[in-house]
Amino acid sequence: MSARQALLDLYDAGTPFQPTVAKNSQLAVGFTLLFIALLLTGLFGLNNNLKSLGVYGVPASLAFGFGSVFMICAVGVYV
């Protein structure tokens, strides 16, 4: 058996990719994450101390990052 045939057999035996978030719900997930990021950013701006950095700042930046990627992917620009 050649190396090429072994790779083809391995490829045929694999399972197809199933995304965690379906394509038709990426817009809703992205919008929700961006809205949560907006709320958390507002709360962080109201009381900016070191404690609120971990409570509001980090989750807000994560929600903004993932939300923007989901929104970009939802409209067809794949990153």
C-alpha positions in Angstrom: 0.0 0.0 0.0 1.4 3.3 -1.0 1.6 6.3 1.3 -0.9 8.1 -0.9 -3.4 5.3 -0.6 -2.9 5.2 3.2 -3.7 8.9 3.5 -6.8 8.5 1.3 -8.0 5.7 3.5 -7.4 7.7 6.6 -9.3 10.7 5.0 -12.2 8.5 4.0 -12.5 7.0 7.5 -12.7 10.4 9.2 -15.8 12.1 10.4 -17.0 15.4 8.8 -16.4 18.6 10.6 -19.4 19.7 12.8 -19.0 23.3 14.2 -19.9 24.0 17.8 -22.1 27.0 16.7 -24.2 26.4 13.6 -23.8 28.8 10.7 -27.4 30.0 10.9 -27.0 31.0 14.6 -23.6 32.8 14.4 -25.3 36.2 13.9 -27.4 35.8 17.1 -24.5 34.6 19.1 -22.3 37.4 17.9 -24.9 40.0 18.6 -25.5 38.6 22.1 -21.8 38.6 22.9 -21.3 42.1 21.7 -24.3 43.3 23.7 -22.9 41.6 26.8 -19.5 43.3 26.1 -21.2 46.7 25.9 -22.9 46.2 29.2 -19.8 44.9 31.0 -17.8 47.8 29.5 -20.3 50.3 30.8 -20.2 48.7 34.3 -16.4 48.8 34.2 -16.4 52.4 33.3 -18.7 53.3 36.2 -16.4 51.8 38.8 -12.9 51.3 37.5 -10.7 49.8 40.2 -8.5 46.8 40.4 -11.2 44.5 41.6 -13.6 45.4 38.8 -10.9 44.7 36.2 -11.3 40.9 36.8 -15.0 41.1 37.3 -15.9 43.3 34.3 -12.9 44.2 32.3 -11.6 40.7 31.3 -15.1 39.2 30.5 -15.9 42.3 28.5 -12.8 42.0 26.4 -13.4 38.3 25.9 -17.0 38.8 24.9 -16.0 41.6 22.5 -13.3 39.5 20.9 -15.4 36.4 20.4 -18.5 38.4 19.5 -16.7 40.4 16.8 -15.3 37.1 15.3 -18.8 35.6 15.3 -20.2 38.7 13.6 -17.5 38.7 11.0 -18.0 35.0 10.2 -21.8 35.5 10.2 -21.6 38.0 7.3 -19.2 35.9 5.3 -15.7 37.2 6.1 -13.8 34.2 7.4 -10.8 34.7 9.6 
